[in-house]
């Protein structure tokens, strides 16, 4: 029988939790909407709490001898770094007093947290335009830059679609009052219809 229990945040889709969490086979069916976990004393009057600015998951031992808020670090690329911030409270008070103190402390903690970039949502990858374009091949990169500049000059946006399954990269420009229904430009032809798409574009 597992001696730990994991709590996944409600923003995480079914089956999208951390591999670390899944490996224990001890995930609680109850989701959490907060990035903190707290143990209240008995009799009441004191508490131990472990909050994070933005937790990936929470976990504890069944007898509550330890509690953890696994702090997120966003997405980190080669040569990049992120700094995350968390805090441990051992204090007198109630659950309400902890929540009030945590809310008051959060802006200061969040200001000290510096991520290379936010984690991509499950099922989709989004990048800043220049970061995405810089990762393309030289020929494709220059063409994409020209199209991106054109979209900016026209007050529009440029959307990238990366189909990893069929190895197809598509791009589409959208400009004000553009009612065009033309198909996206492809850098390589797909051998079969795309089934799963990962979208990336300027933010």
Secondary structure, 3 states (H helix, E strand, C coil): CCCEEEEEECCCCCCCCCHHHHHHCCECCCCECCCEEEEECCCCEEEEEEEECCEEEEEEECCCCCEEEEECCCCCCCCCCCECCEEEEEEEECHHHHHHHHHHHHHHHHHHCECCCCCCCCCCCCCCHHHHHHCCCHHHHHHHHHHHHHHHHCCCEEEEEEECCCCEEEEEEECCCCCCCCCCEECCCCCCCCCCCEEEECC
